[in-house]
């Protein structure tokens, strides 16, 4: 199986041993307490699950600035985005060498991790903005990633962590949430050697479904990992449980048995476009995948990124040998009426735009909200039904409010 990023063995930071974990939870009661941001809690989940291999905890300011600008730490570890614990006020932990990190996303704010405090550093507004501009390519606070990052605070707490739980993800998505460790094991148990991964934060329409098939066929893989983001999204995006249900309906009906793994990971969406595409590739290498699909405007939002910036970054900013996973580059896919199937539009250059069934997200949401299924060439009826039920439930809630 492909090696994890940066090491021969995966280094998940979740404390597996139950007795040790119980002792740490007891120790946490007597430690200085810090309620972290949702972003930092999600980072703990990813560190705990091995997705951020080979990191051992939260970066310091020097490494964060270097990663933002140059995509590697001072020690030379390739990483596409800073992994930080930023807070507005660290006075409650002043002088502490070991602290309990509390989860803002679970009732009662249980301890999610214990962190050794290597440093508490003041980050200037100029440094925060410099990092944001590198990561997101903009300082426009209408960008959801920029606004979140700049709101986290100016106190950076660095140091290694011991992760004690996986926040709400294990309970809320028990059938879907998996760590990188668990995915590696399942790939091995299935006897797969060549695996392509597909990232999604949206329900999968026919174009996504066929793109997965194209990648599997072109690469001659043993299977595909459909890997959905389960954390926080921007307003208006489809909730994870609805996406999960619709994807499972599609896979059950239209994919051969033992060709697809449906899993999810506990991370908040960054909407960082090219940088996040590289991060997504790193995640999937740590999961044991050999290939990763990068599509048009991957991890983008609005008009902040060019259609294929998330592909060209692998040529321009990722030095050879930095990642072992290979990228499958996809164009916009759509149903061609002339060919009677979904194709990559670049593969049908002589076709006019009218030949393709293209619907805007706004149009699709409007149809679903009115109980109208999109054309079957655009969306499988099973998927459309799940989404219609969801949008109509929103209408009913609004009417009853």
C-alpha angles and dihedrals in degrees: 000000000000113000120250117255113282100359145049093242132038113254107204113183097210111115103238099181106092096208092049091046092050090050091050092049088053091047090051090063089068098042128093107273128229126185103213131202123266088252092055092045089052089049088055090052091051093046090048093051096049095248093122095050126184094027118103098196145318120344124242124234097266092052092043092053092045093048091048092051104030106017095239138081126245088264090056099255109151111233128153101211135024114260103213146167104214122175136175096229125022096170092111091064099039110145094008119135095192128031141179115238113213124209116239093195100062126068111259091021098251121200109272097180146352115235129199106221111230093166145345107212133185111234115204121226087245091055092047091051092046090055093045092051092051095046099042102024091232143059094211104132089208084075104094094219094050094047091050095046094048091049097056097086142254101265113093118198114196132187145089122304139209109210117217103182143000098246115234095329099088093051100037095042103026093150094048114027111096134166122231086252092057093046092051090051093049092049088053092045090052090051093238118155103169114045131171121202129214120200120209140173091169137061112273117251126189092278092056092045093051092044088059090051092048091052093047092049097043094046095037092226128177091231149330132254110217099199118186130194110241101183134086121321135183121278113284097028117125113264117251096245091056092047091047092052094047094048092050090051090052096046094046092052104037112025128073117253116272093015099100136050113198111202141145139209133216107243136120114242114253098191086214096144111201096017091050091049089059090046089051090053091051090051091053094048087055088051090056099256119145097201137031129199114231111187139184113308091356112198089355132142131198114336098315097114137043117251094256103024089110089062100041092052088072088060098040107035108019110080116221111271094022091111128022096202116097124228124233105206115214132191126208108296125209142153113274113211090200094054096033094227144073113275139168104265091228088063091060102046094153092058119098120234088252089066091067126074101232123170126179119234089244092054093048092050090049092051094046092047089054092050093253116137116222115242113290088241087065103036134014110246091237091055093043091054093054090049094045090053090051097048093044090052088056090052091051092049091051092048091050095047 
